[in-house]
Amino acid sequence: MHGNARRVYALADFTVERRGRGWYFARTSRFGEKHAEKGPYSSEVSVALMIAREIIREIARRDAPYRLSG
């Protein structure tokens, strides 16, 4: 695949839950998979930013083989 070719990534789903101590999130489980839960976070904004960081890492990991080295 050429370095500038179009690349599309289906990203992970996340489940967010509000509890007494704050917001928690985890990747949405499928087929009985277990994913580590993260939290508590104080607000919806905080939990959304942490999910965004997870998504950025996933995009970078998937796209790494196609990046031109320096």
C-alpha atoms as an extended CHARMM CRD file, in Angstrom:
* protein
*
        70  EXT
         1         1  MET       CA              0.0000000000        0.0000000000        0.0000000000  PROA      1               0.0000000000
         2         2  HSD       CA              1.3010000000        3.4470000000       -0.9070000000  PROA      2               0.0000000000
         3         3  GLY       CA              2.0240000000        5.8310000000        2.0160000000  PROA      3               0.0000000000
         4         4  ASN       CA             -0.5260000000        8.4090000000        0.8490000000  PROA      4               0.0000000000
         5         5  ALA       CA             -3.2660000000        5.8950000000        0.0450000000  PROA      5               0.0000000000
         6         6  ARG       CA             -6.6300000000        6.2940000000        1.7330000000  PROA      6               0.0000000000
         7         7  ARG       CA             -6.8640000000        4.4180000000        5.0230000000  PROA      7               0.0000000000
         8         8  VAL       CA            -10.0900000000        3.8870000000        6.9890000000  PROA      8               0.0000000000
         9         9  TYR       CA            -10.1680000000        2.4570000000       10.5090000000  PROA      9               0.0000000000
        10        10  ALA       CA            -13.1790000000        1.1070000000       12.4090000000  PROA      10              0.0000000000
        11        11  LEU       CA            -12.5000000000        2.1690000000       15.9950000000  PROA      11              0.0000000000
        12        12  ALA       CA            -13.4390000000        0.4890000000       19.2630000000  PROA      12              0.0000000000
        13        13  ASP       CA            -16.7560000000        1.1310000000       20.9730000000  PROA      13              0.0000000000
        14        14  PHE       CA            -16.7800000000        2.3750000000       24.5380000000  PROA      14              0.0000000000
        15        15  THR       CA            -19.2970000000        2.0340000000       27.3410000000  PROA      15              0.0000000000
        16        16  VAL       CA            -19.5870000000        4.9130000000       29.8390000000  PROA      16              0.0000000000
        17        17  GLU       CA            -21.3130000000        4.6260000000       33.2090000000  PROA      17              0.0000000000
        18        18  ARG       CA            -22.0900000000        7.1910000000       35.9140000000  PROA      18              0.0000000000
        19        19  ARG       CA            -21.7680000000        5.8680000000       39.4630000000  PROA      19              0.0000000000
        20        20  GLY       CA            -21.7240000000        7.4660000000       42.8970000000  PROA      20              0.0000000000
        21        21  ARG       CA            -17.9800000000        8.1720000000       42.8040000000  PROA      21              0.0000000000
        22        22  GLY       CA            -17.8410000000        9.4860000000       39.2070000000  PROA      22              0.0000000000
        23        23  TRP       CA            -17.6900000000        8.4030000000       35.5780000000  PROA      23              0.0000000000
        24        24  TYR       CA            -16.1710000000        5.1050000000       34.4160000000  PROA      24              0.0000000000
        25        25  PHE       CA            -15.4970000000        3.7310000000       30.9540000000  PROA      25              0.0000000000
        26        26  ALA       CA            -14.3370000000        0.5630000000       29.2480000000  PROA      26              0.0000000000
        27        27  ARG       CA            -14.2460000000       -0.8110000000       25.7550000000  PROA      27              0.0000000000
        28        28  THR       CA            -17.5980000000       -2.3670000000       24.9740000000  PROA      28              0.0000000000
        29        29  SER       CA            -17.3890000000       -6.1290000000       25.4440000000  PROA      29              0.0000000000
        30        30  ARG       CA            -18.2130000000       -8.5140000000       22.6580000000  PROA      30              0.0000000000
        31        31  PHE       CA            -18.2990000000      -12.2870000000       22.6570000000  PROA      31              0.0000000000
        32        32  GLY       CA            -17.5870000000      -12.4440000000       26.4050000000  PROA      32              0.0000000000
        33        33  GLU       CA            -14.3410000000      -10.4470000000       26.2200000000  PROA      33              0.0000000000
        34        34  LYS       CA            -13.2170000000       -8.7050000000       29.4110000000  PROA      34              0.0000000000
        35        35  HSD       CA            -11.8730000000       -5.1460000000       29.2150000000  PROA      35              0.0000000000
        36        36  ALA       CA            -10.3410000000       -3.1810000000       32.0570000000  PROA      36              0.0000000000
        37        37  GLU       CA            -12.5780000000       -0.4790000000       33.4220000000  PROA      37              0.0000000000
        38        38  LYS       CA            -11.0740000000        2.9770000000       33.9650000000  PROA      38              0.0000000000
        39        39  GLY       CA            -12.2120000000        5.6740000000       36.3420000000  PROA      39              0.0000000000
        40        40  PRO       CA            -13.5340000000        7.4030000000       38.2890000000  PROA      40              0.0000000000
        41        41  TYR       CA            -13.5020000000       10.6550000000       36.3220000000  PROA      41              0.0000000000
        42        42  SER       CA            -15.1330000000       13.7790000000       37.7100000000  PROA      42              0.0000000000
        43        43  SER       CA            -17.1370000000       14.8930000000       34.6790000000  PROA      43              0.0000000000
        44        44  GLU       CA            -18.4410000000       13.9330000000       31.2760000000  PROA      44              0.0000000000
        45        45  VAL       CA            -15.7370000000       16.0990000000       29.7270000000  PROA      45              0.0000000000
        46        46  SER       CA            -12.9720000000       14.2820000000       31.6170000000  PROA      46              0.0000000000
        47        47  VAL       CA            -14.1850000000       10.8390000000       30.6060000000  PROA      47              0.0000000000
        48        48  ALA       CA            -14.6600000000       11.9690000000       26.9840000000  PROA      48              0.0000000000
        49        49  LEU       CA            -11.0850000000       13.3120000000       26.8620000000  PROA      49              0.0000000000
        50        50  MET       CA             -9.7250000000       10.0130000000       28.1950000000  PROA      50              0.0000000000
        51        51  ILE       CA            -11.6790000000        8.0940000000       25.5440000000  PROA      51              0.0000000000
        52        52  ALA       CA            -10.2820000000       10.4820000000       22.9100000000  PROA      52              0.0000000000
        53        53  ARG       CA             -6.7470000000        9.6850000000       24.0870000000  PROA      53              0.0000000000
        54        54  GLU       CA             -7.4580000000        5.9610000000       23.7740000000  PROA      54              0.0000000000
        55        55  ILE       CA             -8.7650000000        6.4780000000       20.2300000000  PROA      55              0.0000000000
        56        56  ILE       CA             -5.7260000000        8.5710000000       19.2340000000  PROA      56              0.0000000000
        57        57  ARG       CA             -3.3920000000        5.8060000000       20.4580000000  PROA      57              0.0000000000
        58        58  GLU       CA             -5.3690000000        3.2160000000       18.5090000000  PROA      58              0.0000000000
        59        59  ILE       CA             -5.2200000000        5.2640000000       15.2860000000  PROA      59              0.0000000000
        60        60  ALA       CA             -1.4640000000        5.8370000000       15.6940000000  PROA      60              0.0000000000
        61        61  ARG       CA             -0.8520000000        2.1260000000       16.3440000000  PROA      61              0.0000000000
        62        62  ARG       CA             -2.8330000000        1.0440000000       13.2950000000  PROA      62              0.0000000000
        63        63  ASP       CA             -1.3420000000        3.6750000000       11.0140000000  PROA      63              0.0000000000
        64        64  ALA       CA              2.2860000000        3.2200000000       12.1200000000  PROA      64              0.0000000000
        65        65  PRO       CA              3.2290000000        0.6850000000        9.4150000000  PROA      65              0.0000000000
        66        66  TYR       CA              2.2780000000        3.2000000000        6.7000000000  PROA      66              0.0000000000
        67        67  ARG       CA              4.1360000000        6.2510000000        8.0060000000  PROA      67              0.0000000000
        68        68  LEU       CA              7.2830000000        7.3040000000        6.2140000000  PROA      68              0.0000000000
        69        69  SER       CA             10.3750000000        7.0910000000        8.3790000000  PROA      69              0.0000000000
        70        70  GLY       CA             12.4440000000       10.1460000000        8.7820000000  PROA      70              0.0000000000
